[in-house]
Amino acid sequence: MHAKNFSQNKKLNLISFSFYGPALLVYILFTILPACFSFYYSLTDWNGISKEYNIVGIQNYIDIFTGERFLNAVKNTTIITIANVAIVNICAIFLAIALDNLRRAKSFYRSVFFTPQVLSPIIVSYMWSYMMSYSSGIINNILDFLKLGNLKQDWLGDPKVVMYSLIFILIWQGLGFYMVIYLANLQTIPNELIEACKIDGAGRVSQFKNLILPLLAPGVTTCVVLGTIMSVNTFDQIQALTGGGPGFRTETIVVSMVYEATRASRQGVASSQAVVLFIATAIVSLVMTKYLRKREVEY
Amino acid sequence: MKSTKRRVPVLDLVIAIIAVLFAVPMYSAFVNAFKTYSDMTKSPLKPPTYLYFGNFIEVFERTDFLAIYKNSVFITFVSVVILVFLSATAAYPFARFKTRLNSIIYVFLIIGIMIPSGLSLISLIKILMRFGLNGTYLGLFLTYAGSWWVPLLMFIYIGFINTIPKELEESASIDGASYFRTFWQIIFPMLKPCTGSAIIFSGLGIWNDFLTPLFILGGADGQKTVTVAIYSFAGKYTTRFNLIFAVMVMAALPVIVLFVLMQKQFIKGLTAGAVKM
């Protein structure tokens, strides 16, 4: 009996392999192997071009964590991620509830808010770089028109405001995506629960706090974890809008990593930054998933 | 939630204002693509008084936009075919044969979703160089085929295959059909809705992708994709926004048209991975 099961399993494994084999092979060759190479290169001083290089141990890690530039990139990445994820989720929950309560044009608005999602981040970036340009931009034009000229800003050029502008653009592009997930989540809340809540005399605020928000927990888990991973890896928008500038004001880990790997020809340094990014993302998303899953309730 | 519906004009108004905030940047990019430079600076938000095609003509004079376009279409098409083939076939055994080895391999593949593409990309380019594959389409296709796209799409497929009753295949296997034939003739046709989502999801992602083609193909003229072309065009003509808008309109138009025609499928496709996670 046991032996028969064993050979049966073996046969199934063989059949399975014939199905996933090609995918597994390219995955190992083009994702796992290069990722391992990055770990290895992070311990060298390779410039990415020459044939010779030395193994320098953890010197790259010591360098990036003692230099100001990388720490600044870590700080920027953290600020962008926390602000983006927090604000976009809060806005998306409210927008989803508002849309759900709308009588007319629900699907029209849903499509309008979702449209930025189908556009390339590069396209969205240049749209906003026009909107926010100092002399010819729409925003400053409108401020002038409203006689609010003193509120005019160099939205993407002033080191004091550029971070806010960038986070705003990221939220603008992502909002529709999260809103749709929350909208789907809202449909899973049984009507009877809301009725019962009303009969108990709960006001709108307490209805939201005690019923809707806890039941949106699965959506929150998905959106916060996914949003964090995507936010940490933001590259296109920053590259197109500011290139990490002015100065290094908006340089993130990914932007710095790409710079080190390409223009600066420091493969070792770039690799060590990539490794740090990977470990940080893995830890943060695992801890968050665990914590947020605990908050999900069964009903 | 239907019971909570009330007549709230304030709500309608707030949503309408937010919708305007969403529409204005897209609207201004669209209308200014059809205006002269002076018209754009004078009245950026007014609809054009007449359709000016000079920007488009200038774009065609300065770049080989048709080649760029063909390039993007070709890359997207081939990549999507590869991704759908690899992820649908890979998903089948994980949904049907629950052996220990399979569950180990499954976890190993799923980890791929979490690996930041930068981590593998910066070293992958060195590997491709060694084999003379950097700057080639083959290199780009292999990069996509091995990327997080396959695990993610596979994950969506597994969820869908789980909802199909096993009896169908069992009756086929009595007939003596091989596993491959069973999969392609019986299961795959039933996965149509899922394949639709996968095509939209990966097709849009690859059409809009910037970092991968920039890294693997570089900025060489004959090999630019639309996103890389917009980036380099905007770098060259920084203040000529009406020109940049003309490029953008051409790059985004097919996507927007498809989105308007198939809104439901788009929204479902683009959130399919997220909702199931």
Chai-1 contact restraints between the chains, C-beta under 6 A:
chainA,res_idxA,chainB,res_idxB,connection_type,confidence,min_distance_angstrom,max_distance_angstrom,comment,restraint_id
A,N9,B,T99,contact,1.0,0.0,6.0,A-B,restraint_1
A,L12,B,F97,contact,1.0,0.0,6.0,A-B,restraint_2
A,L12,B,T99,contact,1.0,0.0,6.0,A-B,restraint_3
A,N13,B,T99,contact,1.0,0.0,6.0,A-B,restraint_4
A,N13,B,L101,contact,1.0,0.0,6.0,A-B,restraint_5
A,I15,B,Y179,contact,1.0,0.0,6.0,A-B,restraint_6
A,S16,B,P93,contact,1.0,0.0,6.0,A-B,restraint_7
A,S16,B,F97,contact,1.0,0.0,6.0,A-B,restraint_8
A,S16,B,N102,contact,1.0,0.0,6.0,A-B,restraint_9
A,F19,B,T89,contact,1.0,0.0,6.0,A-B,restraint_10
A,F19,B,Y92,contact,1.0,0.0,6.0,A-B,restraint_11
A,F19,B,P93,contact,1.0,0.0,6.0,A-B,restraint_12
A,Y20,B,A90,contact,1.0,0.0,6.0,A-B,restraint_13
A,Y20,B,P93,contact,1.0,0.0,6.0,A-B,restraint_14
A,A23,B,L86,contact,1.0,0.0,6.0,A-B,restraint_15
A,A23,B,A90,contact,1.0,0.0,6.0,A-B,restraint_16
A,A23,B,V150,contact,1.0,0.0,6.0,A-B,restraint_17
A,V26,B,A145,contact,1.0,0.0,6.0,A-B,restraint_18
A,V26,B,G146,contact,1.0,0.0,6.0,A-B,restraint_19
A,Y27,B,G146,contact,1.0,0.0,6.0,A-B,restraint_20
A,F30,B,L142,contact,1.0,0.0,6.0,A-B,restraint_21
A,F30,B,T143,contact,1.0,0.0,6.0,A-B,restraint_22
A,F30,B,G146,contact,1.0,0.0,6.0,A-B,restraint_23
A,T31,B,G112,contact,1.0,0.0,6.0,A-B,restraint_24
A,T31,B,S120,contact,1.0,0.0,6.0,A-B,restraint_25
A,T31,B,G146,contact,1.0,0.0,6.0,A-B,restraint_26
A,P34,B,S120,contact,1.0,0.0,6.0,A-B,restraint_27
A,P34,B,S123,contact,1.0,0.0,6.0,A-B,restraint_28
A,P34,B,L124,contact,1.0,0.0,6.0,A-B,restraint_29
A,P34,B,I127,contact,1.0,0.0,6.0,A-B,restraint_30
A,A35,B,I115,contact,1.0,0.0,6.0,A-B,restraint_31
A,A35,B,L119,contact,1.0,0.0,6.0,A-B,restraint_32
A,A35,B,S120,contact,1.0,0.0,6.0,A-B,restraint_33
A,F37,B,S123,contact,1.0,0.0,6.0,A-B,restraint_34
A,S38,B,L119,contact,1.0,0.0,6.0,A-B,restraint_35
A,S38,B,S123,contact,1.0,0.0,6.0,A-B,restraint_36
A,A98,B,L11,contact,1.0,0.0,6.0,A-B,restraint_37
A,A98,B,I15,contact,1.0,0.0,6.0,A-B,restraint_38
A,D100,B,M1,contact,1.0,0.0,6.0,A-B,restraint_39
A,N101,B,T4,contact,1.0,0.0,6.0,A-B,restraint_40
A,N101,B,K5,contact,1.0,0.0,6.0,A-B,restraint_41
A,Y109,B,I15,contact,1.0,0.0,6.0,A-B,restraint_42
A,Y109,B,A19,contact,1.0,0.0,6.0,A-B,restraint_43
A,S111,B,Q263,contact,1.0,0.0,6.0,A-B,restraint_44
A,V112,B,A19,contact,1.0,0.0,6.0,A-B,restraint_45
A,V112,B,F22,contact,1.0,0.0,6.0,A-B,restraint_46
A,F113,B,F22,contact,1.0,0.0,6.0,A-B,restraint_47
A,F114,B,I267,contact,1.0,0.0,6.0,A-B,restraint_48
A,V118,B,V255,contact,1.0,0.0,6.0,A-B,restraint_49
A,V118,B,F259,contact,1.0,0.0,6.0,A-B,restraint_50
A,L119,B,A252,contact,1.0,0.0,6.0,A-B,restraint_51
A,S120,B,N208,contact,1.0,0.0,6.0,A-B,restraint_52
A,S120,B,T227,contact,1.0,0.0,6.0,A-B,restraint_53
A,I122,B,F210,contact,1.0,0.0,6.0,A-B,restraint_54
A,I122,B,T227,contact,1.0,0.0,6.0,A-B,restraint_55
A,I122,B,I230,contact,1.0,0.0,6.0,A-B,restraint_56
A,I122,B,Y231,contact,1.0,0.0,6.0,A-B,restraint_57
A,I123,B,M248,contact,1.0,0.0,6.0,A-B,restraint_58
A,I123,B,A252,contact,1.0,0.0,6.0,A-B,restraint_59
A,Y126,B,A234,contact,1.0,0.0,6.0,A-B,restraint_60
A,Y126,B,I244,contact,1.0,0.0,6.0,A-B,restraint_61
A,M127,B,P25,contact,1.0,0.0,6.0,A-B,restraint_62
A,M127,B,A29,contact,1.0,0.0,6.0,A-B,restraint_63
A,Y130,B,F241,contact,1.0,0.0,6.0,A-B,restraint_64
A,M131,B,P25,contact,1.0,0.0,6.0,A-B,restraint_65
A,S136,B,T41,contact,1.0,0.0,6.0,A-B,restraint_66
A,I138,B,S28,contact,1.0,0.0,6.0,A-B,restraint_67
A,I138,B,P44,contact,1.0,0.0,6.0,A-B,restraint_68
A,V180,B,I267,contact,1.0,0.0,6.0,A-B,restraint_69
A,V180,B,T271,contact,1.0,0.0,6.0,A-B,restraint_70
A,I181,B,T271,contact,1.0,0.0,6.0,A-B,restraint_71
A,I181,B,A274,contact,1.0,0.0,6.0,A-B,restraint_72
A,A184,B,V275,contact,1.0,0.0,6.0,A-B,restraint_73
A,L186,B,M1,contact,1.0,0.0,6.0,A-B,restraint_74
A,N191,B,S3,contact,1.0,0.0,6.0,A-B,restraint_75
A,T222,B,A274,contact,1.0,0.0,6.0,A-B,restraint_76
A,T222,B,M277,contact,1.0,0.0,6.0,A-B,restraint_77
A,L226,B,A274,contact,1.0,0.0,6.0,A-B,restraint_78
A,N233,B,P116,contact,1.0,0.0,6.0,A-B,restraint_79
A,F235,B,L211,contact,1.0,0.0,6.0,A-B,restraint_80
A,D236,B,F210,contact,1.0,0.0,6.0,A-B,restraint_81
A,V254,B,G118,contact,1.0,0.0,6.0,A-B,restraint_82
A,M257,B,G118,contact,1.0,0.0,6.0,A-B,restraint_83
A,A261,B,I122,contact,1.0,0.0,6.0,A-B,restraint_84
A,A270,B,I122,contact,1.0,0.0,6.0,A-B,restraint_85
A,A274,B,G118,contact,1.0,0.0,6.0,A-B,restraint_86
A,A274,B,L119,contact,1.0,0.0,6.0,A-B,restraint_87
A,A274,B,I122,contact,1.0,0.0,6.0,A-B,restraint_88
A,L277,B,P116,contact,1.0,0.0,6.0,A-B,restraint_89
A,F278,B,P116,contact,1.0,0.0,6.0,A-B,restraint_90
A,F278,B,L119,contact,1.0,0.0,6.0,A-B,restraint_91
A,T281,B,P116,contact,1.0,0.0,6.0,A-B,restraint_92
